[in-house]
């Protein structure tokens, strides 16, 4: 009988957000599949778990996916984690789940261990309607950016996207051109020591960010039309 793949959400900043169920799971599986073994090793050290770590990230090839599937076929229990948040949300975790389902079909045992997600966390404090929303992940670095923001402008519901420290100002300026009249909420370093939530138009938030030290990861929520 095939083993079990646990899809485990990990803290996006505050380690206190790791659930007891996630701790038990990470402490009991045969191995942990992780985006960066160094990051996951630190998390496991905090909870006192010593597990085998297997690197699995966006550059992993089909051979690595087949190795994971083979371990499940042999009956092992594996946990899939990302550096922060819920696997499969704007990271390659979904590719592994797809591969496991394709290989094992109805025998695939894939169990979610829910928890933190920067996407949902930002939505919860945005004050914008969240019964319907679009999540667009990270904007393309170069090719496709113009199309990305044109598509965003045409979406009538609340929109959520991610951005890095190095591109946040560029993205906000492009948002100003695309959706100048729609309010935005920009969340920085959610659940961490320097967590900050900025509200206003893209132009107003840009001015506030320009006057401070820009660090950390960002979640941008755009109000519906």
C-alpha positions as MATLAB code, in Angstrom:
seq = 'XXXXXXXXXXXXXXXXXXXXXXXXXXXXXXXXXXXXXXXXXXXXXXXXXXXXXXXXXXXXXXXXXXXXXXXXXXXXXXXXXXXXXXXXXXXXXXXXXXXXXXXXXXXXXXXXXXXXXXXXXXXXXXXXXXXXXXXXXXXXXXXXXXXXXXXXXXXXXXXXXXXXXXXXXXXXXXXXXXXXXXXXXXXXXXXXXXXXXXXXXXXXXXXXXXXXXXXXXXXXXXXXX';
ca = [
       0.000    0.000    0.000;
       1.392    3.443   -0.938;
       2.587    5.771    1.775;
       1.198    9.208    2.556;
       2.151   12.654    1.317;
       1.356   15.352    3.855;
       1.135   18.890    2.486;
       2.170   20.943    5.519;
       1.760   24.709    5.908;
       4.592   26.395    7.831;
       4.816   29.876    9.417;
       5.249   32.899    7.153;
       7.205   34.616    9.907;
       6.027   33.988   13.435;
       7.022   30.470   14.510;
       4.173   30.419   17.040;
       1.815   29.984   14.089;
       3.005   26.397   13.500;
       0.117   24.179   14.581;
       0.446   21.238   16.940;
      -0.767   18.981   14.149;
       1.982   20.266   11.846;
       4.564   19.681   14.572;
       3.406   16.095   15.091;
       3.425   15.444   11.366;
       6.900   16.872   10.779;
       8.205   14.888   13.741;
       6.832   11.554   12.539;
       7.303   11.314    8.772;
      10.140    9.392    7.142;
      11.415   12.487    5.315;
      10.583   16.143    4.677;
      10.566   17.514    1.125;
      11.589   21.161    1.298;
      12.311   24.184   -0.845;
      15.520   25.070    1.034;
      16.968   22.474    3.408;
      18.689   25.178    5.471;
      15.410   26.984    6.189;
      13.546   23.795    7.044;
      16.420   22.516    9.202;
      16.063   25.618   11.392;
      12.321   25.071   11.748;
      12.769   21.408   12.684;
      15.441   22.354   15.218;
      12.972   24.695   16.944;
      10.431   21.894   17.400;
      13.105   19.324   18.248;
      12.501   17.099   15.226;
      15.326   15.276   13.460;
      14.159   14.138   10.044;
      15.777   13.385    6.698;
      15.537   16.452    4.457;
      15.098   16.150    0.695;
      15.502   19.212   -1.527;
      12.549   19.756   -3.864;
      12.153   23.154   -5.519;
      11.251   24.925   -8.761;
      14.426   23.720  -10.491;
      13.954   20.047   -9.564;
      13.614   17.871  -12.649;
      11.283   15.006  -13.529;
      13.814   12.509  -12.196;
      13.491   13.977   -8.697;
       9.680   13.794   -8.906;
       9.902   10.132   -9.901;
      12.187    9.468   -6.918;
       9.586   10.945   -4.578;
       6.807    8.913   -6.176;
       8.929    5.769   -5.804;
       9.358    6.445   -2.085;
       5.605    6.771   -1.697;
       5.064    3.574   -3.671;
       7.443    1.873   -1.219;
       5.153    2.915    1.634;
       7.072    5.875    3.077;
       5.365    8.850    4.685;
       6.601   12.201    3.394;
       5.878   15.819    4.331;
       5.972   18.567    1.712;
       6.803   22.065    2.976;
       7.822   25.369    1.463;
      10.097   27.965    3.075;
       7.029   29.803    4.364;
       3.294   29.376    4.013;
       1.177   26.764    2.269;
       2.824   24.562   -0.395;
       1.403   24.974   -3.876;
       0.531   28.654   -3.443;
       2.886   30.484   -5.812;
       5.517   27.740   -5.540;
       6.102   24.423   -7.356;
       4.437   22.236   -4.708;
       1.467   21.672   -6.971;
       3.693   19.986   -9.538;
       4.573   17.238   -7.069;
       0.951   16.682   -6.067;
       0.024   16.434   -9.748;
       2.810   13.891  -10.337;
       1.725   11.769   -7.359;
      -1.913   11.742   -8.515;
      -0.848   10.863  -12.064;
       1.279    7.953  -10.845;
      -0.909    6.534   -8.085;
      -4.407    7.572   -9.120;
      -7.077    6.721   -6.547;
      -4.446    5.074   -4.332;
      -2.702    8.410   -3.773;
      -2.932    9.407   -0.116;
      -2.434   13.178    0.025;
      -3.390   14.852    3.288;
      -3.404   18.650    3.826;
      -2.126   20.003    7.143;
      -3.500   23.563    6.861;
      -2.005   26.675    8.323;
      -0.538   30.072    7.425;
      -0.788   31.629    3.978;
       0.364   35.170    3.200;
      -2.406   35.422    0.602;
      -5.233   34.727    3.058;
      -3.568   36.673    5.874;
      -3.414   39.826    3.764;
      -6.988   39.397    2.555;
      -8.233   39.104    6.134;
      -6.966   42.581    7.066;
      -7.565   44.314    3.727;
     -11.156   45.344    4.379;
     -11.978   44.478    0.747;
     -14.588   41.871   -0.301;
     -13.059   38.395   -0.294;
     -16.025   36.224   -1.270;
     -14.594   36.433   -4.777;
     -11.014   37.367   -5.591;
      -8.227   36.696   -8.084;
      -4.723   35.674   -7.064;
      -2.068   36.524   -9.654;
       1.127   35.470   -7.872;
       4.328   37.393   -8.667;
       4.366   39.713  -11.706;
       6.761   38.565  -14.446;
      10.226   40.108  -14.116;
      10.456   41.286  -17.725;
       8.570   39.538  -20.525;
       4.834   39.651  -20.032;
       4.691   42.445  -17.415;
       2.647   44.768  -19.626;
       0.142   41.991  -20.327;
       0.039   41.063  -16.629;
      -0.993   44.564  -15.497;
      -3.433   44.934  -18.381;
      -5.099   41.697  -17.274;
      -5.127   42.871  -13.661;
      -6.838   46.126  -14.609;
      -9.626   44.176  -16.305;
     -10.456   42.065  -13.248;
     -13.485   43.443  -11.435;
     -13.073   41.527   -8.161;
     -10.459   41.971   -5.419;
      -6.968   41.090   -6.677;
      -4.015   39.775   -4.678;
      -0.393   39.602   -5.815;
       3.040   39.082   -4.309;
       6.160   41.188   -4.765;
       9.760   41.225   -3.567;
      11.792   43.975   -1.916;
      13.667   44.776   -5.112;
      10.620   45.264   -7.338;
       7.933   46.629   -5.020;
       8.339   50.270   -6.078;
       8.379   49.390   -9.768;
       5.237   47.293   -9.357;
       3.399   50.003   -7.418;
       4.212   52.551  -10.140;
       2.835   50.175  -12.763;
      -0.239   49.609  -10.606;
      -0.725   53.374  -10.442;
      -0.859   53.475  -14.228;
      -3.147   50.445  -14.477;
      -5.614   51.015  -11.609;
      -4.966   54.534  -10.353;
      -8.401   55.030   -8.752;
      -8.647   51.669   -6.969;
      -7.504   51.602   -3.321;
      -4.763   49.162   -2.405;
      -3.504   47.560    0.785;
       0.194   46.684    0.865;
       1.308   44.300    3.606;
       4.993   44.050    4.493;
       6.627   41.333    6.615;
       3.332   39.800    7.732;
       3.456   38.204   11.236;
       7.061   39.353   11.708;
       8.551   41.969   14.037;
       8.358   44.787   11.491;
       4.927   43.938   10.086;
       3.410   47.009    8.434;
       0.147   47.525    6.560;
      -0.088   50.486    4.165;
      -3.443   51.719    2.859;
      -4.272   54.213    0.109;
      -3.793   54.499   -3.625;
      -0.749   52.937   -5.262;
       0.735   56.426   -5.580;
       0.194   57.236   -1.894;
       1.725   53.953   -0.735;
       4.691   54.470   -3.062;
       5.465   57.820   -1.431;
       5.351   56.250    2.042;
       7.635   53.405    1.038;
      10.103   55.763   -0.622;
      10.582   57.525    2.703;
      11.478   54.354    4.614;
      13.866   51.417    4.464;
      12.321   48.896    2.080;
      12.892   45.346    3.248;
      10.974   42.104    3.326;
       8.339   40.409    1.239;
       5.139   42.165    0.198;
       1.531   41.196   -0.448;
      -0.551   43.674   -2.432;
      -4.343   43.634   -2.325;
      -6.229   45.718   -4.896;
      -9.839   46.742   -4.236;
     -12.537   45.647   -6.682;
     -13.798   48.027   -9.350;
];
